[in-house]
């Protein structure tokens, strides 16, 4: 899997393959929560407000090396200070609305990253990320959750 290219998502296939009742192969989320989680995490690269970094400053580069730049995807069922704070309540009325909103935000973030507009935005675990690191993160993160629901071929 090439994690250095921003994920190209076939939203027609996603709508056809991911149903509200699709079970997770690992983790505790339901399908709609996963889509909404991917949608929400894009906000880290969009907001100008400060985001609290939960990783100790002297450990950020090590954490990036171990997780962000490690070969392969994120490990399954990993818990950290950030994931423990996440709420997975649904925010949209149904799966279709969730996917529609996710698609819109995906297109927006993709355009910003491809035009190298997302620089020096803060991630709560990895700290300040440049454009290349954001692409790496979003690609690994998307792959991880699509794999969670059996969407990775």
N, C-alpha and C positions, 0 to 999 in steps of 0.2 A: 504494500500500500504506500503510495506517495503522499506524504502529509504536507509537502511544500506547495501544493496547488490548492487554492481555495475550493471547497467541495462544490461540484456541479451536481445539482439535485434535480432529478426528473420528478417534478411535482405531480404530474399525471400518474406516473407509476406509484408514487408515494400514496396518493389518494386511493388507488386501486388495491394496494398491498397492505396498508396499515388500517386496520379497523379498530373501533373502540374496544372490541373484545379480544384483540390480538394480545396474547400473554407475553410478559417479559421472560426472557430466558435466564435472566439474573437481575438482581436488584428488586426494589419495592414499588417502582412507578407503574402506573397504568399507561397505556399508549398516549392518551391525550395529555397527561402530565409530562411525558417525555417531550412531546412537540412543544408544549408551552415552556418547558425548561430551556430548550434550545432557543426559542424565541426570546426569552427573558435574558439569557446570558449574552446575547448580542448587545444589550444595553451597556455592558462594560466598555465596549469600544466606541460608544456613541456619546456618553455623558461627559460633561466637563466638570461635574462636581467631584470632589475628592472621594476616593474609595479606600476604605481601610484595608491595609495589607495585613493579613493574619500570620504570614511567615516572618520569622525573625530576619531582620535585614542581612545579617551575616550568613544566612542559610539560603537566600534566594537563588544564587547562582547554582548551588548544589541541587536544589529542588528542580530548577529548570533543566539541569543536565539529566537528573534521574527520571523525570516525568515528561517534560515538554519535548526534550530532544532525544529521548530514548528510542531505540528501534521498536517498531510495533505500536500497537494502540495502548490506550490507558488500561490498566489492570481492572478486572472486574471486582466489584464490591469493596473498593478502597474507600475508607472513611478518613476525613481530615477535619480540621477546625472549621473549614468553610462548609463542607457538605453536611456537617452536623447541624448547621443553622438554617439549612434550606427547608422551605415549606413547599410541599407539592400539592397544595390545594389547586383545583382547576380554576382558571381565570376567565375562560371563554365558555360560552353556553354549550358548545358541542365540538366534536372533532373537526368537522368541516370548517367552522369559524377559526379554530385554532390553527389548522393548516394554512388557511388563507392568510392569516396574520403573520404566521411564520414565513410564508413565501414572500410576502411584501418586505419584511424586515431582512430576509436573506438577500434579496435583490439589492436593497439599500446598502447593506454592509459589504456585499460583494463588490459593488461599484466603488465604494469608498476605499476598500483595500486594493483593488486592481489599479486605482488611480493614486495609490500611496498617500491617501489623505489621513489614514488612521496611524498616527505616530504618538508615542509617549502617552499612551492611555494606561491606566492602572488595572491590573487583574488582582483579585483578592488573595490569590495564592502565589502567583509568579511575579508580582510587583509590576514595575513599569515595563511595558512591552513595546517593541517597535513594530512596524508593519509586517515584517517577515515573521516575527514571533506570534503576532495575532493570527496570521494565516495558519501557522503550524498549530496553534491552540485550537482554533475553530475547526480545522480539518480533523484533528485527532478527537476532539470532543464530539463532533457530529458522527464520525465513524463509530466511536464507542457506543453512543446511544442507538444508532441504527443497528449495530451489531446486537445490542441488548434485545431488540425486537425482531431479529432475524431478517433484517432488510439488506444486509451486506451479502452480496453474491460472491 
